[in-house]
Structure formats: C-alpha cells, structure tokens
Amino acid sequence: MSRDAGELGDLARRHLWMHFSRLGAYASEHDVPIIASGDGCYVTDANGKRYLDGLSGLFTVQVGHGRPELAAAAARQAETLEYFPIWTYAHPPAIELAARLAELAPGDLNRVFFTSGGSEAVESAWKLARQYFRAIGQEGRYKVISRETAYHGTTLGALAITGVAALREPFEPLPPGVTHVLNTNRYRHPLADDESAFLDAVTQPIEDAIVREGPDTVAAVYLEPVQNAGGCFVPPAGYFARVREICDRHGVLLVSDEVICAFGRLGDWFGAQTYDYQPDMITMAKGLTSGYSPLGGVICSDRLAEPFLAPRASFLHGITFGGHPVSCAVASANLDIFEQEDLLANVRTHEAGFRERLDGLREIPIVGDVRGTGYFHALELVQNADAQTRFTKEESEEMLRGFVAPRLFDAGLIARTDDRGDPVVQLSPPLIAADVELDFIESTLRTVLIGAWLKFCR
C-alpha cells in the first residue's frame, strides 16, 4: 500500500515511538521528518526533497546509501540460510567474517564475539572482563573507569559506563562500579597550550581513579579513540601510550570503544591503528555493515579467551541475533566495497581539505572551536569566540533546536546538533564523500551559522 507523506506523518505521530525524540514536538501542526530513500551521500524524504546526509545516518553508512551489492548479499544469504544462532553452532558467514576481522584488527585481537548492536557490544565487553577475572582468580575486579561526557550506549551496563549524567539519572540506580574521569577536551583547558602538561592532566586522573578504587577491584578502562559526546574530543600526542602503560601497571584491561570510530571513520580500519595503541578489546557496530543490517561485536585478545578454552568452560552470555547470518554476509560485502574502492584512502585524501573548510568557519564569531579527525568533526558554538563565552542551557536550547537544527535541515543538510556537553554541530559524512559534498557542507554551515550569530550573539 502506497501512502502519501501526510498519511505517513499521521501514522507516525499516533504509533511510532521514535528514539531520543521529543514526541510532543510532533503535534499535528509539525511534520514528522520521514526519510524515504537514499542514494550515495544523499537521502530523500517522503515529499521528494533531497538532503546531503552529513551524518551518515548516525555515524554508520560508511559506503553510502542505496548500494545494490549489499542488498544482493543480504538476499543471497537469506535464500541460503536466513537464520541460525551461534549458540553452540556456527555458520559460514559468521566464521568467515570473524576471521576477516581478526586479520584487520591490530595485534593479537583474534577472537570475535558478535552482538546485534553497539550497546550490546559495550555491555558484552564488561561482562567478559568480569567473568575473565573471576576465571583467573581475581574475583574482586569488576569496576570500570570511563570519561566524563562520553557516551557508550543505552543498555543498563553501557549506560552506567556512559559519562552523561542527564542520560543516566532517569534510570538509576544503575550497575555499580563505574568512575568517570576527565576527558581530552582541550578547549578552554588552562594547560591546552602545554602539550606535556595537558597530557599529564588528562591521563593522571585515570591512574588516580584506579588507585583510589583499589587496583585489585578495577577490571577495565573504556575509551573511544575520538570521544563522540561533547563533540569529537581528540587525544593529545602520547595519550593512549600513557593509558596503556597505566593499565598494564595495574593489570587493568583497555577497551577501545569503536562503535563509531572503526571502519574508516578516522581513516583506518580501527581508531586504535590511527593512534597506534594495542587494546585488549575493541567494541564495534555501525560501520561494520554500513547500517544495511544490524550487527556489532567485541574483538578480543587471545589471552582473554584462554580461560574459556578449558573443556567445560564457557562465557555465559549470548544474544539471539548476534552473528546473524544475513548481517554477517552484508558485513563481508561491505568490507569488499571498502577494499575495492579504497575508501580508507578517500578519507585520508580529503581529510585535510575537510578540516580546512571547517577551520575557515572560525571567522564566524559563534564558532569557538573546530575539532576532530578523518570524517568525524565537530564545531563548538559560543556566544563570543574571542572570550570563549558559553551559552546558558536555555540559550543553547533555543539556538540549537530552535534555529540551527531546523535551518540546516531546511537547507538540505543533515547534521547532528548536540548539547550533551557544550553546544556542538557534528559532521560525519559517508566515506565516499568528496569535494562536491564537502563544499556543500561548508557553504550550508556558513550560511546558517552566520544567521545564528546575527540572531543570538549581537
């Protein structure tokens, strides 16, 4: 049955509970944005209007929309084996994908535990860490260190690891044992211009937290290579080497949460390769299938698997749709596209030009900072760039949600406006994007941000 945009909107308002959405905002006089199709870097809504997807859906659609190769891979697999669990059993798509991911991952990360999404991956890594330490006689290790403002997912364990208080509060009490420490946001930091001092300032709190909690109680440190929430916080030089040293000194596992940063987002297969460090686990999802089918997972070091290789041992955890054969087939086809079209090289080729375009927006006084890596950047918005003056929460609400977000959308650019920390606009285009798309991102941002500055800052 074909329905027009108006009828679809009515049905959405009545029946569809959209995620992280203010349902009351879609009263009868407000349209529900309905994306109906996609092609390359672009999507089209139910009214036929075309938009540049400057967010890759949600940091996800690496190879672009509408790829027939991925649809065909899903159809072929569904005709062969549409579903079977990997509880005790195995199937070829999961086996082949696990082997391929182990080859791509750094170091001895050779074991792949599949989930159906990113939050499940983060939660699974915590459960694995806890059972691993119990299995090797260190039962007291269950705690986690993560960073302030960092987002790690929505299941209760992943939410506990998340460093955004406003997201945690409605669901407390959460699983105990998580401590949040300083992130790597250097904007406004008093030591930002002293690289060595700044490095000490953002790594010492991790060791302090481990010591304070008791090293024999801490299981893992969770870090994103580039922190998403708060707006693409990049690490200072030497950050991950220092954290790796701290973790090793105290026997703590290092989890690289790469649900966003893996699969080319930073220009490498994994963010750990971009910043040259060896984690004990990598959590992944999103770009693994470019969003064409749900799939996530944890890539683990060989030593974490050792206790579970005993004849009667097992990791007492599983997910019905983890390692779904159709999703695994899509992921393999997705990785084929990466290699055939050399998408990592495309990101590296255009990264400097992308950053140069965004840095040029600093001449607009509302743009306080530009930060990020690869095809993953954010602009922090301020009252006055020279004074680095913050917007109040009320001002940020009116400026971001009442002006910037709708104006960008009306202009044909999908971006993320976020105020889980200070207000930012995030850009994360598909990895196939090139000069035409990057030019449109820059020109559209320029027009809208000048308008925001004139309205809210003068």
N, C-alpha and C positions, 0 to 999 in steps of 0.2 A: 504494500500500500504506500503510495506516494503522498506525503503531507507537505503543505507549504510552511514557510517559516513561522507564520503566526500561530498555526495549529501546534507545531512542534514546541513553540515557546509556551503556550498554554499548558501543554502536557508536562513540560519540564518544571514549570512553576508548581504544578499540582503533585507530581510524583517523583521527580528526580532530586535526590539529596546530594548536591554537589559538594565535593571535598573542600575543606578550608574555605568555605564560602558563606557570606552573609546572606542567608536565604531571604531575609526581609528586604534586602536591596532590590530583589526582583519582584516588586509589586507589579500590578497589571500595567502600569504606565512605563515600566522599564523593560527593555528587551533582554532576554537571556542570550548571550553570545553563543551561537551554535555553529561550530566548525564542521563542515560537511564533507570536505575533500582536501587532498593535499597533492602537491606535485613539486619535487625538488625542494627548494628552500621556501616554498610558498604554500599557504593554505587558503581555502575559500570558504566563506560562511554560507548559511542557508539562503541568504539573499543574493548570492553571487558576487559579493565583494571579496577581493583578493588581498592578502596580507603577507608581508615578509615575516616568517617565523624566526624572529631574532632570539628565541629561547630554546629552539629545538624541542618544542613541546614542553618539556620540563627537563632540560639538560640531557635529552635522551635520543633524539632522532639524528644520530650521527651521519648516516648516509643519505639523509633527505627523505622526503615523503614520496609515496607512490612508486616504490621500486618493485617492478614485476618479478624480479629474481627472488625476492623474499616471499612474496605471495605464492609463487610457484613452489618454492622449497617447502612451505607450510602445507600446501595441497598434496604434494608428492608424499610427504611423511604421513599425513592423515589417511591417505589411501593405503599405506603400508602397515602402520601401527599408530593408531590415533592416540592411545594412552596405555601406559602400564607403569606402575610405581617402581621406584628404585629402592624399595624396601626388600632387602634380601636378593631381589632380582637385579638384572642390568639389561640395558638395551643399547644397540649400536650408536644411536645419536648421542646419548649421554657419554658413552665410553670415548667416542672419537672427539667430542668437544672437550672433555676433561683432559685428554692427552694433549690436545692443541693448546689449551690454556696453560698447562704446565710448561710447555715449550716456550710460550711467550713470556711467562712470569719470571721475575728475577730470582736468582739463586736456587735454593732447594725447595721452592714452593711447588710441590709436585702432587699434592692431594687436593681434590676439588669436591666440596660438599655443596650440592645445588639446593637453592631455595626458589621461591617464586617471586621474590622482590627484595628491595634493599633493606627495609626494616627487618625482615626475617633474616637477612644475611648478618646484620649487626647483632641481632639477638642470638643467632646461632653461634657466632664467634665468642660471645660472652659465655654461653653455655659450654662450648667446647673448652674454653680456658678453665672454667671451674671444674669440669669433670677431669680434664687432663691433670690438673694439680692434685686433685683428690687421688687419681690413679697412681701418681708418683710419690704419694705420701706427704704431700704438702696441703692438707685439708683446709688450712686456715686461709688460703689465698682465694678470695672471691671478689675483691674490690676492684674498681676501675677508676682511673684518672682520665678526665677529658677536659675540653676547654670551654671557657665561657662563651656564650652566644652560639656555639657550634650546634648544628642540627644533625642528628644521627638516626631519626626515624620515629615511628608512631606506636609500635607495639610497646608494652609497658617497660620491658627491659631497655629497648632502644631509646624510649622516651626518658628514662632515668639517666641515660648517658648523655642525652641532649642537654645543652647548656643554655636553653632559652626558658627562663623561669615562667613566663606567661603561658607557654605551651604545657608545662608540667603541672601547674597549680590546679587546673580543674580535675586532675586525675590522681592527685595524691591521696593516700601515701603510695609511693612508688617503691620498687625493689630497693633495698638499702645498699649502701656501699659505694656510692659514686661521689667523687670530689671533682669540682670544676676549678680550673686554674686559668691564669692569664693567657689570652690568645696572642696572635702575632700582628695585631693591628698597630702599625707604627704611626698612623695619622694622629696627631696631637700628643704622641708619647714624648715625654721630655728628653728621652735618650735616642730619639729616632735618627739623629744625625751622627751618632757614635755607634758604628756597626758592632764593635766588640761589646760595648756596654749594653746595647739593645739585645744582643744575643744572650748575654748573661741574664738580663731582666726577664726574658720570656722562656728561658729553659730552667733556671734555678727553681721557679715555683713548682715545676714537675717533680724535681728531686725532693724539694721540701715537703710536698704533699705525700710522697711515698714514705719518707722518713716519719712524718707526723702520724700517718695512718698505721705505720708499722710495716716494714718491708715484707715480712712474712705473711701479711694479710692482703697484699695487692697482687692481683692477677694480671692486669693489662693496662696499658695506656692506649687510648683511642685518639688518633689524629687523622684529619684529612690533609692530603698534600697541600691543597689550597682550600682554606676554610670557606665554605659557601655562605652560611648565615652571617650577617653583618656586612657582607659584600666583598667576597674574594680576597681574603687576607692571605698574602703570600708569606712564606717563611724567610727570615734573613739567611744569608750565606752561613752554612755550617750548622743550621738548626737541627736537621734530622740526624746528622752525625753525632751531635751532642746528646740528643734524646736517646739514640741507640746505645750510646755509652752508658747513660744513666740507667736504662732498662737492663742492660747486661750486668751492670754492677750490682743491681738489686734482684736479679733473677726474675724480672717482670717481662711479660710478652708485649711486643709492639704491634698493634693492629693499625694497618693503613686503611682507613675507610675511603674507598674509591668508588662508591656508588655513583658519584658524579665525575670524578677526575680520571677514571680509567677509560680506555678505548678511544684514545686520540684527543680527548678534550684539552689536554695540555701539550699535545704534540708528540706523545709517546704512547705505547700500549698502556703503560701504567704510570701514575704520578710518582711512584717510588723510583722509577727509572729517570724521570725528569730531574728529581732532586737527589739521585744517587744514594739511596739507602736501602737496607735489607730488612723488611718487616718479617714478623713471624706469621702474620695472616694478612690477606687482602680481602676486604669485602667489596662486592661488585654487584651491579644490576644495570639498569637504564641502558647505556650504550652497548651492552653485550649483545642485544638483539635489535638495537636502534628503535626499540619500542614496538616492534612488529608483533611480538608475543611476549608475555610476562616471563622473566627469568632472572634469577640472581644467584649468588653463591659466595662461598668462602674458599679461597685458595690458601692452603695451609702448608707449613714446613713439614718435612718428613719426620722430624723429631716429635711433633705433636701427634702424629699418627701411631708412633711406636707402642704406647701402652694399649692401643686398641687392636694390635695385631696378635695379641695372645688368643689362644683357641676359643675361650669362652667370653672374651671381652667384646663390648660394642659401645658406640656412642649412642646414648639413649635419647635420641632426638630424630625426628623426621617430619616431613611435610608432604601432604598428599600430592601436590602438583610440582614439588621440587624436581628438577631434571625432567620435566615433561618432554616427551619425545618430539612433539611438534616444535616446541620452543627451542630445544637443542638443535634441531635441523635448521631453524631460522637463524640461530646464532652462528652456526658454521657458515651459512650462506652470507651472513652479514660480514664475517671476518674475511670471506673471499673477496667481497667488494672492497674492503679496506686495502687488501693487498693488490688487487687488480688495478685499482685507481690511485693507489699510493696516497691515501688520504692523510696519513701522518705527515708526509712531505707537503701536502697542500696547506695544512695548518702552519707548519714551520715556515713555509714560503710567505704566507700572508700575515703571520703574527705581528711582525714589526710594523707593517702598514696599518693593520687594525689598531694597534696601540697608538700609532702616530695620529690617526684620525681622532681617536678618543681623547688623547692628550691635548689636541687642538681645541677641544671644548672647554679647557680650563680658562680660556679667556672670557667665558661667561661667568660672572661673579657668583652664581649659585652653585657652580661646580667646585667643590672643595678638594676632592681627591679623585684620582683615577688609579685603579689597581687591578692586578690580575695577571694571568699567563695564558698563552695559547689562544684558544677561542673561548675564554672564560674571564670576563672582565666586569667591573662594577664602577659606577660613578657615585660618590657620596655627595649629597646635596646639603648646602649650608645657607644660612642667612647672609653671610658675608665671607667670601673666600679668604680675604686678607686677615681677618680676625678669627677665622675658623669658627664662627658663631653658629651654635646649634639651633635648629628649630625646636620649639616645645612639642610635646606629643600631640597637642591639639592642632598646632600649626602644620606639623608633619602629616597628620591625617587629612587635613583639608588640601594641602599642597599635593601630596602623593595620590591619594584616592579620589579627591575631588577634581583634580586638574591634570596632573602629569599622566596618570594611567589612562584615563579616557581620551585625552588628546593624542597620545601615541597610538592608541587603538584606532581612533578616527582617522589618523593619518596613514594607517596601513602598516603599522609596526607592532608586532607582539614582543614585548619585553617584560621583565619582572620588576615591579616596584615593591619594595620590601622595607619594613621598618622594625624588624626583629631586633636590630641594633639601632644605629642612626639611619636616616632615610637614604636608600640607595636605588639606583636603576641598574639592573644586571642584564648583560648581553651574553648570549651563548648560542651563536648561530650553528646550523648544521655544518659539518666539517667539509662539505662540498662548496661552501660559500666562497666567493672570490670578490674581485674588485667591485662589480656591479652591486652586490648585496652589501658590502661594507660601506660603499659610498652612500647607499640609501639609509643605512643605519645612522651614519654620521649626520647627514643632512636633516633627517627627521628629528633626531635628538636635538640638533642645534635649534631648529625652529621652535620645538616645544619647550625646551629649557630656557630659551630667551623669553618666551611668553610667561613661563613660571617666574622667572626673575623679575620681570616688569610687574607682575601681579602681586607677588608675595614679598619682595625684597626691597622695594623702592618707596 
